[in-house]
């Protein structure tokens, strides 16, 4: 079939929500051009996601909007569990400085985040956003380019892409196109969500409150100086907004109070049974749906984008092995499924029904939360290690594999620089000790940079992390996940034959527009 060259694009992204635009920005960082198709012309103005962790802040940093996100977000103190009388049963504190270099928990307004992302997108010639474009078809899957059809005010159009990323939400047309169906993890509840603006005296703390009330479970949080969110499980009978929020804002208050949005949601727990067909991929809500009880819905979608984009760029621009793309679903699906199940467990423990078993669960939860040290442990990040696979070489002496390395501040010529900005987009070997000949040869053969942590000028975070993991060196992927480990006193990485072929490329990439990291690396690379 002859394809009009003007209709050929490397990547088509369906959906311009935070996941789709972040994916476009991460691809642009690797020099990959994309067209983003979005049926809405402007940013959807109503709030939806309101919380994120330090790992997604780090991903937004990689997308080029880390400081902008800092400016529009507010660090949150953590999570409190309240009983029916709003007495504190447990408190899970979050630090203002997590291992990824940002507050462990942050509150934000999704329309503001989308505005920041789109502003950054407009600065990249590799990215093109087409608003008012409703995608009408994807595929069918063939050995060649993927056909994407869409409709706008000017009529019907088609694009031919080397890859398609379906970031088109729970009702994903892309998921239907690849024959994906939902695996139901058996959680479904109707909730009402209220977003309001007020300068009134709202009773709150600087985190999230989860009310574990069998009659009226709910969630409350302050998003910014004047914006608040309440979520309540629906029950028989109608209640007004003021009746629902009475425990937080005294009924006698007659000052300003504007309901920005009041809507009903069905919280579901689902994971798509397949995330890929050929060069068509699912990301975000197109691939997984989670109840909001651990605040990981958007976080999981941004992790999808971070995991897939560097692999896709390596295949498209450098001729890497196509099998590299297989690791996207094999790594992300189990990880996302774990977090969805955690949200379900938390949801049932905190709000699960009005029967005797529910009351027992809450009493047990309250008792468990009084165990010394448990609340601090539960307050750690939810970015769980990836399971073992071709690009995660787990083992008894390799506990760091599959985890993300910390991101302390480093120093270049006396200037503070975040670690990821210093390391750039390449594979990197971080060493806490002098490497033996074998790993050094591997680094040279694959073009992997070797960076001694002693020369980074950080506060000792990385050296302590390596010691705690009993590692002399780690091999970091471009997404900063540990691929492999040289154990303390060891001599080499594990079975390099299992992953080295996936990293081999047949051609050098064209010069990337991102050259700052390369410049910084000259100061540290041996």
Secondary structure, 3 states (H helix, E strand, C coil): CCCCHHHEEEEEEECCCHHHHHHHHHHHHCCCCEEEEECCCCCCCCCCCCEEEHHHHHHHHHCCCHHHHHHHCEECCEEEEECCCCCEEEEEECCCCCCCCCCCEEECCHHHHHHHHHHHHHCCCCEEEEECCEEEEECCCCCCCEEEEEEECCEEEEEEEEEEEECCCCCCHHHHHCCCCEEEEEEEEEEEEEEEECCCCCCCCCCEEEECCCCCCEEEEECCCCEEEEEEECCCCCCCHHHHCCCCCCCCCCCCCEEEEEEEEEEEEEEECCCEECCEEECHHHCEECCHHHCCHHHHHHHHHHHHHHHHHHHHHHCCCHHHHHHHHHHHHHHHHHHHHHHHHHHHHHHCCCCHHHHHHHHHHHHHCCCCCHHHHHCCCCCCCCCCECCECCCCCCCCCCCECCCCEEEECCEEEEHHHHHCCCCEEEECCCCCHHHHHHHHHHCCEEEEHHHCCCCCHHHHHHHHCCEEEEEECCCCEEEEEEECCCCCCCCHHHHHHHHCCCCCCCCCCCCHHHHHHCCCCC
